[in-house]
Amino acid sequence: MNFIHILMAIAVPLIWGTGFVVAKGAISEFPPILLMAFRFLVTSVVLVWFVKPPVGQLRVLFLIAIVASAIQYSLTFSGLKGLDAGFAALIVQLEVPFLVILGAIILGEKASQRKWTGIIIAFAGVGLLVGKVEFNNAWGSVALVVFGAFTWAVGQIFVRKLKNIDGLTTTAWIAIFATPQLFLMSLVFESDHVNLVMKASSSVWWSVLYLGVIMTALGYYFWNTLIRTYAIEKVAPFLLLLPVFSLIGGVLFLGELISIAKILGGLIVILGVAFVSLEKKPDV
C-alpha cells in the first residue's frame, strides 16, 4: 500500500469509530432508523453531483443498498440504542470473521486453520462480553448488532464482485438507493416522525451532517476505494482500530465506563480478528 492509501486505511476506523459515538448521542432523542435515513439523504445530496449513473450496475447497487445499508444500519444502530458505543463497536468487529466465513461459502475462498482459530476466538470474546459485562440485559440489542455485522459482510461480498466502478460512484449510488429504503423502514418500524423531527435539537442535525458527510461520504469513499484496490486481508486489519476509537470517544464524550471485563473481552475479540486479518501469506 502506498502512503496515501495507508492514511486512508487509518482514517476509516477513526471516522467510523467516532461515528458510533456521534450516533449514540443522537439516538438518545431521535429514532435510529430515521437518523440513518437522513444520514444517507445528506450523503446522496453531497455526492450525486460528482458521479454518473453506472449503467448496467444499478440493479446490483440497489440490492447492495438493501442489504449493506438499509437492513444493516437499521439493525446495527437500533442495537446501538441499547448499548454503549464502545461495546457495540467491539461486537461490530464480528464483521471480519463473518466476511471470511461468507467468502468461503459464497466465493469458494479457502480459509486457513489460523483464520478459523481467529474466528472462534473472536466469537468467544463476544461471548465473554455478553456474559460478564453489565448492559442491562440488552440481549435484543446485542442480537441486532450481531446480525448487523453479518449483513454488512454479505454486502461486502457483493461490493467485491463489482467491476469497472470506482469507490466514489459505489458510495454515492448505494446512498441514493438506501435513502428511500431507510425512510420506508422507519415508517414501518418507528412512529411519531413529524413530532420528533420538529423537536429535534441542533445536536441531532449536526450528528446527521457528520454521519452523512464524514462517516458515509468520506469514510466509505476511502473504504470502497481500498477494497476495490487491495485484497481484503491487506485492508481489514486497520479496522481493528475502530473499537479503540469508539471506546475512547465513549469515555470522553458520553461518560461511558470501561470495566476490566470489557477490556478483557474486547482484547479477546480484537485478538481473534487479528488472527483472521493479519495472516501472512506463504512465499511461493
Rosetta blueprint (number, residue, H / E / L):
1 M L
2 N L
3 F H
4 I H
5 H H
6 I H
7 L H
8 M H
9 A H
10 I H
11 A H
12 V H
13 P H
14 L H
15 I H
16 W H
17 G H
18 T H
19 G H
20 F H
21 V H
22 V H
23 A H
24 K H
25 G H
26 A H
27 I L
28 S L
29 E L
30 F L
31 P L
32 P H
33 I H
34 L H
35 L H
36 M H
37 A H
38 F H
39 R H
40 F H
41 L H
42 V H
43 T H
44 S H
45 V H
46 V H
47 L H
48 V H
49 W H
50 F H
51 V L
52 K L
53 P L
54 P L
55 V L
56 G L
57 Q L
58 L H
59 R H
60 V H
61 L H
62 F H
63 L H
64 I H
65 A H
66 I H
67 V H
68 A H
69 S H
70 A H
71 I H
72 Q H
73 Y H
74 S H
75 L H
76 T H
77 F H
78 S H
79 G H
80 L H
81 K L
82 G L
83 L L
84 D L
85 A H
86 G H
87 F H
88 A H
89 A H
90 L H
91 I H
92 V H
93 Q L
94 L L
95 E H
96 V H
97 P H
98 F H
99 L H
100 V H
101 I H
102 L H
103 G H
104 A H
105 I H
106 I H
107 L L
108 G L
109 E L
110 K L
111 A L
112 S L
113 Q H
114 R H
115 K H
116 W H
117 T H
118 G H
119 I H
120 I H
121 I H
122 A H
123 F H
124 A H
125 G H
126 V H
127 G H
128 L H
129 L H
130 V H
131 G H
132 K H
133 V L
134 E L
135 F L
136 N L
137 N L
138 A L
139 W H
140 G H
141 S H
142 V H
143 A H
144 L H
145 V H
146 V H
147 F H
148 G H
149 A H
150 F H
151 T H
152 W H
153 A H
154 V H
155 G H
156 Q H
157 I H
158 F H
159 V H
160 R H
161 K L
162 L L
163 K L
164 N L
165 I L
166 D L
167 G H
168 L H
169 T H
170 T H
171 T H
172 A H
173 W H
174 I H
175 A H
176 I H
177 F H
178 A H
179 T H
180 P H
181 Q H
182 L H
183 F H
184 L H
185 M H
186 S H
187 L H
188 V H
189 F H
190 E L
191 S L
192 D L
193 H H
194 V H
195 N H
196 L H
197 V H
198 M H
199 K H
200 A L
201 S L
202 S H
203 S H
204 V H
205 W H
206 W H
207 S H
208 V H
209 L H
210 Y H
211 L H
212 G H
213 V H
214 I H
215 M H
216 T H
217 A H
218 L H
219 G H
220 Y H
221 Y H
222 F H
223 W H
224 N H
225 T H
226 L H
227 I H
228 R H
229 T H
230 Y L
231 A L
232 I H
233 E H
234 K H
235 V H
236 A H
237 P H
238 F H
239 L H
240 L H
241 L H
242 L H
243 P H
244 V H
245 F H
246 S H
247 L H
248 I H
249 G H
250 G H
251 V H
252 L H
253 F H
254 L H
255 G L
256 E L
257 L L
258 I L
259 S L
260 I H
261 A H
262 K H
263 I H
264 L H
265 G H
266 G H
267 L H
268 I H
269 V H
270 I H
271 L H
272 G H
273 V H
274 A H
275 F H
276 V H
277 S H
278 L L
279 E L
280 K L
281 K L
282 P L
283 D L
284 V L
